[in-house]
Amino acid sequence: MLVTHEARHAAWADRIVFLRDGRVVDETGAAPVDLLAEPTAR
């Protein structure tokens, strides 16, 4: 994890999460992983 205000550093990331006042307002890249989701049966 890298926290930055520099776009040139963020450009290296596979996923970027944008925060405003401590809340997620936007994101790019890989789909988020829902850690609270129930596993699916096979």
PDB file of N, H, CA, C and O in Angstrom:
ATOM      1  N   MET A   1       0.847  -1.162   0.000  1.00  0.00           N
ATOM      2  CA  MET A   1       0.000   0.000   0.000  1.00  0.00           C
ATOM      3  C   MET A   1       0.895   1.228   0.000  1.00  0.00           C
ATOM      4  O   MET A   1       1.914   1.286   0.688  1.00  0.00           O
ATOM      5  N   LEU A   2       0.486   2.193  -0.784  1.00  0.00           N
ATOM      6  H   LEU A   2      -0.342   2.145  -1.343  1.00  0.00           H
ATOM      7  CA  LEU A   2       1.175   3.479  -0.862  1.00  0.00           C
ATOM      8  C   LEU A   2       0.128   4.572  -0.745  1.00  0.00           C
ATOM      9  O   LEU A   2      -0.897   4.531  -1.426  1.00  0.00           O
ATOM     10  N   VAL A   3       0.376   5.532   0.099  1.00  0.00           N
ATOM     11  H   VAL A   3       1.209   5.566   0.652  1.00  0.00           H
ATOM     12  CA  VAL A   3      -0.510   6.685   0.227  1.00  0.00           C
ATOM     13  C   VAL A   3       0.253   7.886  -0.301  1.00  0.00           C
ATOM     14  O   VAL A   3       1.355   8.178   0.163  1.00  0.00           O
ATOM     15  N   THR A   4      -0.335   8.592  -1.283  1.00  0.00           N
ATOM     16  H   THR A   4      -1.230   8.355  -1.660  1.00  0.00           H
ATOM     17  CA  THR A   4       0.362   9.715  -1.893  1.00  0.00           C
ATOM     18  C   THR A   4      -0.618  10.746  -2.446  1.00  0.00           C
ATOM     19  O   THR A   4      -1.785  10.450  -2.703  1.00  0.00           O
ATOM     20  N   HIS A   5      -0.123  11.925  -2.614  1.00  0.00           N
ATOM     21  H   HIS A   5       0.825  12.165  -2.405  1.00  0.00           H
ATOM     22  CA  HIS A   5      -0.854  12.978  -3.324  1.00  0.00           C
ATOM     23  C   HIS A   5      -0.234  13.205  -4.696  1.00  0.00           C
ATOM     24  O   HIS A   5      -0.689  14.063  -5.453  1.00  0.00           O
ATOM     25  N   GLU A   6       0.801  12.442  -5.016  1.00  0.00           N
ATOM     26  H   GLU A   6       1.171  11.745  -4.402  1.00  0.00           H
ATOM     27  CA  GLU A   6       1.541  12.595  -6.270  1.00  0.00           C
ATOM     28  C   GLU A   6       0.988  11.659  -7.348  1.00  0.00           C
ATOM     29  O   GLU A   6       1.075  10.439  -7.214  1.00  0.00           O
ATOM     30  N   ALA A   7       0.425  12.221  -8.406  1.00  0.00           N
ATOM     31  H   ALA A   7       0.354  13.213  -8.516  1.00  0.00           H
ATOM     32  CA  ALA A   7      -0.138  11.419  -9.497  1.00  0.00           C
ATOM     33  C   ALA A   7       0.931  10.556 -10.158  1.00  0.00           C
ATOM     34  O   ALA A   7       0.634   9.449 -10.605  1.00  0.00           O
ATOM     35  N   ARG A   8       2.164  11.040 -10.228  1.00  0.00           N
ATOM     36  H   ARG A   8       2.406  11.940  -9.864  1.00  0.00           H
ATOM     37  CA  ARG A   8       3.228  10.257 -10.876  1.00  0.00           C
ATOM     38  C   ARG A   8       3.530   8.974 -10.106  1.00  0.00           C
ATOM     39  O   ARG A   8       3.915   7.975 -10.714  1.00  0.00           O
ATOM     40  N   HIS A   9       3.366   8.979  -8.797  1.00  0.00           N
ATOM     41  H   HIS A   9       3.053   9.790  -8.304  1.00  0.00           H
ATOM     42  CA  HIS A   9       3.568   7.761  -8.006  1.00  0.00           C
ATOM     43  C   HIS A   9       2.348   6.847  -8.094  1.00  0.00           C
ATOM     44  O   HIS A   9       2.484   5.627  -8.181  1.00  0.00           O
ATOM     45  N   ALA A  10       1.178   7.432  -8.072  1.00  0.00           N
ATOM     46  H   ALA A  10       1.067   8.423  -8.002  1.00  0.00           H
ATOM     47  CA  ALA A  10      -0.065   6.650  -8.159  1.00  0.00           C
ATOM     48  C   ALA A  10      -0.180   5.944  -9.502  1.00  0.00           C
ATOM     49  O   ALA A  10      -0.845   4.913  -9.598  1.00  0.00           O
ATOM     50  N   ALA A  11       0.454   6.479 -10.537  1.00  0.00           N
ATOM     51  H   ALA A  11       0.994   7.317 -10.458  1.00  0.00           H
ATOM     52  CA  ALA A  11       0.387   5.891 -11.873  1.00  0.00           C
ATOM     53  C   ALA A  11       0.961   4.476 -11.918  1.00  0.00           C
ATOM     54  O   ALA A  11       0.637   3.714 -12.829  1.00  0.00           O
ATOM     55  N   TRP A  12       1.795   4.116 -10.966  1.00  0.00           N
ATOM     56  H   TRP A  12       2.058   4.735 -10.226  1.00  0.00           H
ATOM     57  CA  TRP A  12       2.386   2.772 -10.914  1.00  0.00           C
ATOM     58  C   TRP A  12       1.418   1.736 -10.346  1.00  0.00           C
ATOM     59  O   TRP A  12       1.637   0.536 -10.507  1.00  0.00           O
ATOM     60  N   ALA A  13       0.368   2.179  -9.693  1.00  0.00           N
ATOM     61  H   ALA A  13       0.190   3.155  -9.562  1.00  0.00           H
ATOM     62  CA  ALA A  13      -0.533   1.275  -8.968  1.00  0.00           C
ATOM     63  C   ALA A  13      -1.465   0.509  -9.900  1.00  0.00           C
ATOM     64  O   ALA A  13      -1.826   0.992 -10.974  1.00  0.00           O
ATOM     65  N   ASP A  14      -1.850  -0.698  -9.471  1.00  0.00           N
ATOM     66  H   ASP A  14      -1.557  -1.090  -8.599  1.00  0.00           H
ATOM     67  CA  ASP A  14      -2.855  -1.489 -10.178  1.00  0.00           C
ATOM     68  C   ASP A  14      -4.260  -1.020  -9.806  1.00  0.00           C
ATOM     69  O   ASP A  14      -5.208  -1.198 -10.571  1.00  0.00           O
ATOM     70  N   ARG A  15      -4.379  -0.430  -8.642  1.00  0.00           N
ATOM     71  H   ARG A  15      -3.609  -0.286  -8.021  1.00  0.00           H
ATOM     72  CA  ARG A  15      -5.670   0.045  -8.149  1.00  0.00           C
ATOM     73  C   ARG A  15      -5.444   1.352  -7.408  1.00  0.00           C
ATOM     74  O   ARG A  15      -4.482   1.480  -6.652  1.00  0.00           O
ATOM     75  N   ILE A  16      -6.323   2.320  -7.620  1.00  0.00           N
ATOM     76  H   ILE A  16      -7.106   2.216  -8.234  1.00  0.00           H
ATOM     77  CA  ILE A  16      -6.241   3.605  -6.939  1.00  0.00           C
ATOM     78  C   ILE A  16      -7.588   3.879  -6.280  1.00  0.00           C
ATOM     79  O   ILE A  16      -8.636   3.766  -6.916  1.00  0.00           O
ATOM     80  N   VAL A  17      -7.549   4.240  -5.002  1.00  0.00           N
ATOM     81  H   VAL A  17      -6.698   4.331  -4.485  1.00  0.00           H
ATOM     82  CA  VAL A  17      -8.755   4.576  -4.254  1.00  0.00           C
ATOM     83  C   VAL A  17      -8.663   6.048  -3.879  1.00  0.00           C
ATOM     84  O   VAL A  17      -7.671   6.484  -3.294  1.00  0.00           O
ATOM     85  N   PHE A  18      -9.696   6.812  -4.215  1.00  0.00           N
ATOM     86  H   PHE A  18     -10.502   6.458  -4.690  1.00  0.00           H
ATOM     87  CA  PHE A  18      -9.728   8.239  -3.919  1.00  0.00           C
ATOM     88  C   PHE A  18     -10.564   8.482  -2.669  1.00  0.00           C
ATOM     89  O   PHE A  18     -11.698   8.014  -2.569  1.00  0.00           O
ATOM     90  N   LEU A  19     -10.001   9.212  -1.724  1.00  0.00           N
ATOM     91  H   LEU A  19      -9.080   9.593  -1.805  1.00  0.00           H
ATOM     92  CA  LEU A  19     -10.689   9.518  -0.469  1.00  0.00           C
ATOM     93  C   LEU A  19     -10.966  11.007  -0.380  1.00  0.00           C
ATOM     94  O   LEU A  19     -10.186  11.825  -0.867  1.00  0.00           O
ATOM     95  N   ARG A  20     -12.080  11.352   0.245  1.00  0.00           N
ATOM     96  H   ARG A  20     -12.714  10.687   0.641  1.00  0.00           H
ATOM     97  CA  ARG A  20     -12.395  12.739   0.573  1.00  0.00           C
ATOM     98  C   ARG A  20     -13.008  12.737   1.962  1.00  0.00           C
ATOM     99  O   ARG A  20     -14.019  12.077   2.200  1.00  0.00           O
ATOM    100  N   ASP A  21     -12.401  13.466   2.867  1.00  0.00           N
ATOM    101  H   ASP A  21     -11.579  14.002   2.674  1.00  0.00           H
ATOM    102  CA  ASP A  21     -12.867  13.533   4.256  1.00  0.00           C
ATOM    103  C   ASP A  21     -13.009  12.137   4.868  1.00  0.00           C
ATOM    104  O   ASP A  21     -13.955  11.870   5.610  1.00  0.00           O
ATOM    105  N   GLY A  22     -12.054  11.245   4.548  1.00  0.00           N
ATOM    106  H   GLY A  22     -11.286  11.462   3.945  1.00  0.00           H
ATOM    107  CA  GLY A  22     -12.036   9.909   5.136  1.00  0.00           C
ATOM    108  C   GLY A  22     -12.998   8.913   4.519  1.00  0.00           C
ATOM    109  O   GLY A  22     -13.157   7.810   5.042  1.00  0.00           O
ATOM    110  N   ARG A  23     -13.639   9.271   3.429  1.00  0.00           N
ATOM    111  H   ARG A  23     -13.509  10.167   3.004  1.00  0.00           H
ATOM    112  CA  ARG A  23     -14.585   8.364   2.770  1.00  0.00           C
ATOM    113  C   ARG A  23     -14.155   8.091   1.334  1.00  0.00           C
ATOM    114  O   ARG A  23     -13.618   8.970   0.660  1.00  0.00           O
ATOM    115  N   VAL A  24     -14.397   6.861   0.869  1.00  0.00           N
ATOM    116  H   VAL A  24     -14.833   6.147   1.417  1.00  0.00           H
ATOM    117  CA  VAL A  24     -14.076   6.500  -0.510  1.00  0.00           C
ATOM    118  C   VAL A  24     -15.060   7.212  -1.427  1.00  0.00           C
ATOM    119  O   VAL A  24     -16.273   7.061  -1.281  1.00  0.00           O
ATOM    120  N   VAL A  25     -14.534   7.988  -2.373  1.00  0.00           N
ATOM    121  H   VAL A  25     -13.549   8.110  -2.491  1.00  0.00           H
ATOM    122  CA  VAL A  25     -15.399   8.703  -3.315  1.00  0.00           C
ATOM    123  C   VAL A  25     -15.269   8.182  -4.736  1.00  0.00           C
ATOM    124  O   VAL A  25     -16.134   8.448  -5.571  1.00  0.00           O
ATOM    125  N   ASP A  26     -14.194   7.435  -5.028  1.00  0.00           N
ATOM    126  H   ASP A  26     -13.492   7.218  -4.350  1.00  0.00           H
ATOM    127  CA  ASP A  26     -14.010   6.879  -6.363  1.00  0.00           C
ATOM    128  C   ASP A  26     -12.870   5.874  -6.302  1.00  0.00           C
ATOM    129  O   ASP A  26     -12.073   5.894  -5.364  1.00  0.00           O
ATOM    130  N   GLU A  27     -12.788   4.998  -7.295  1.00  0.00           N
ATOM    131  H   GLU A  27     -13.435   4.983  -8.057  1.00  0.00           H
ATOM    132  CA  GLU A  27     -11.673   4.058  -7.378  1.00  0.00           C
ATOM    133  C   GLU A  27     -11.490   3.612  -8.816  1.00  0.00           C
ATOM    134  O   GLU A  27     -12.418   3.660  -9.624  1.00  0.00           O
ATOM    135  N   THR A  28     -10.284   3.179  -9.117  1.00  0.00           N
ATOM    136  H   THR A  28      -9.530   3.139  -8.460  1.00  0.00           H
ATOM    137  CA  THR A  28      -9.955   2.685 -10.449  1.00  0.00           C
ATOM    138  C   THR A  28      -9.242   1.353 -10.304  1.00  0.00           C
ATOM    139  O   THR A  28      -8.792   1.009  -9.212  1.00  0.00           O
ATOM    140  N   GLY A  29      -9.135   0.609 -11.377  1.00  0.00           N
ATOM    141  H   GLY A  29      -9.501   0.888 -12.265  1.00  0.00           H
ATOM    142  CA  GLY A  29      -8.334  -0.607 -11.377  1.00  0.00           C
ATOM    143  C   GLY A  29      -9.112  -1.853 -11.045  1.00  0.00           C
ATOM    144  O   GLY A  29     -10.284  -1.982 -11.397  1.00  0.00           O
ATOM    145  N   ALA A  30      -8.449  -2.775 -10.362  1.00  0.00           N
ATOM    146  H   ALA A  30      -7.497  -2.670 -10.076  1.00  0.00           H
ATOM    147  CA  ALA A  30      -9.006  -4.090 -10.055  1.00  0.00           C
ATOM    148  C   ALA A  30     -10.288  -3.977  -9.248  1.00  0.00           C
ATOM    149  O   ALA A  30     -10.473  -3.028  -8.485  1.00  0.00           O
ATOM    150  N   ALA A  31     -11.170  -4.949  -9.421  1.00  0.00           N
ATOM    151  H   ALA A  31     -11.020  -5.720 -10.041  1.00  0.00           H
ATOM    152  CA  ALA A  31     -12.417  -4.982  -8.659  1.00  0.00           C
ATOM    153  C   ALA A  31     -12.105  -5.145  -7.181  1.00  0.00           C
ATOM    154  O   ALA A  31     -11.218  -5.920  -6.825  1.00  0.00           O
ATOM    155  N   PRO A  32     -12.816  -4.431  -6.312  1.00  0.00           N
ATOM    156  CA  PRO A  32     -12.567  -4.556  -4.876  1.00  0.00           C
ATOM    157  C   PRO A  32     -12.913  -5.954  -4.368  1.00  0.00           C
ATOM    158  O   PRO A  32     -13.819  -6.606  -4.887  1.00  0.00           O
ATOM    159  N   VAL A  33     -12.207  -6.393  -3.381  1.00  0.00           N
ATOM    160  H   VAL A  33     -11.471  -5.863  -2.960  1.00  0.00           H
ATOM    161  CA  VAL A  33     -12.454  -7.693  -2.762  1.00  0.00           C
ATOM    162  C   VAL A  33     -13.362  -7.469  -1.571  1.00  0.00           C
ATOM    163  O   VAL A  33     -13.029  -6.705  -0.665  1.00  0.00           O
ATOM    164  N   ASP A  34     -14.522  -8.141  -1.568  1.00  0.00           N
ATOM    165  H   ASP A  34     -14.793  -8.762  -2.304  1.00  0.00           H
ATOM    166  CA  ASP A  34     -15.460  -8.011  -0.460  1.00  0.00           C
ATOM    167  C   ASP A  34     -15.103  -9.057   0.580  1.00  0.00           C
ATOM    168  O   ASP A  34     -15.475 -10.222   0.437  1.00  0.00           O
ATOM    169  N   LEU A  35     -14.390  -8.662   1.621  1.00  0.00           N
ATOM    170  H   LEU A  35     -14.088  -7.716   1.737  1.00  0.00           H
ATOM    171  CA  LEU A  35     -13.933  -9.604   2.641  1.00  0.00           C
ATOM    172  C   LEU A  35     -15.068 -10.096   3.521  1.00  0.00           C
ATOM    173  O   LEU A  35     -14.908 -11.087   4.233  1.00  0.00           O
ATOM    174  N   LEU A  36     -16.208  -9.427   3.487  1.00  0.00           N
ATOM    175  H   LEU A  36     -16.338  -8.621   2.909  1.00  0.00           H
ATOM    176  CA  LEU A  36     -17.327  -9.820   4.337  1.00  0.00           C
ATOM    177  C   LEU A  36     -18.309 -10.744   3.624  1.00  0.00           C
ATOM    178  O   LEU A  36     -19.252 -11.237   4.243  1.00  0.00           O
ATOM    179  N   ALA A  37     -18.103 -10.979   2.353  1.00  0.00           N
ATOM    180  H   ALA A  37     -17.338 -10.577   1.850  1.00  0.00           H
ATOM    181  CA  ALA A  37     -19.016 -11.818   1.579  1.00  0.00           C
ATOM    182  C   ALA A  37     -18.902 -13.277   2.004  1.00  0.00           C
ATOM    183  O   ALA A  37     -17.818 -13.754   2.341  1.00  0.00           O
ATOM    184  N   GLU A  38     -20.013 -13.965   1.984  1.00  0.00           N
ATOM    185  H   GLU A  38     -20.893 -13.577   1.710  1.00  0.00           H
ATOM    186  CA  GLU A  38     -20.040 -15.391   2.295  1.00  0.00           C
ATOM    187  C   GLU A  38     -19.406 -16.167   1.146  1.00  0.00           C
ATOM    188  O   GLU A  38     -19.658 -15.849  -0.016  1.00  0.00           O
ATOM    189  N   PRO A  39     -18.590 -17.175   1.441  1.00  0.00           N
ATOM    190  CA  PRO A  39     -18.023 -17.985   0.349  1.00  0.00           C
ATOM    191  C   PRO A  39     -19.136 -18.743  -0.379  1.00  0.00           C
ATOM    192  O   PRO A  39     -20.117 -19.166   0.232  1.00  0.00           O
ATOM    193  N   THR A  40     -18.970 -18.901  -1.664  1.00  0.00           N
ATOM    194  H   THR A  40     -18.173 -18.557  -2.161  1.00  0.00           H
ATOM    195  CA  THR A  40     -19.980 -19.613  -2.458  1.00  0.00           C
ATOM    196  C   THR A  40     -19.682 -21.104  -2.443  1.00  0.00           C
ATOM    197  O   THR A  40     -18.521 -21.516  -2.464  1.00  0.00           O
ATOM    198  N   ALA A  41     -20.734 -21.908  -2.408  1.00  0.00           N
ATOM    199  H   ALA A  41     -21.676 -21.574  -2.391  1.00  0.00           H
ATOM    200  CA  ALA A  41     -20.583 -23.367  -2.420  1.00  0.00           C
ATOM    201  C   ALA A  41     -20.306 -23.840  -3.826  1.00  0.00           C
ATOM    202  O   ALA A  41     -20.837 -23.280  -4.786  1.00  0.00           O
ATOM    203  N   ARG A  42     -19.482 -24.863  -3.963  1.00  0.00           N
ATOM    204  H   ARG A  42     -19.051 -25.317  -3.183  1.00  0.00           H
ATOM    205  CA  ARG A  42     -19.166 -25.425  -5.272  1.00  0.00           C
ATOM    206  C   ARG A  42     -19.837 -26.734  -5.461  1.00  0.00           C
ATOM    207  O   ARG A  42     -19.686 -27.359  -6.511  1.00  0.00           O
TER     208      ARG A  42
END
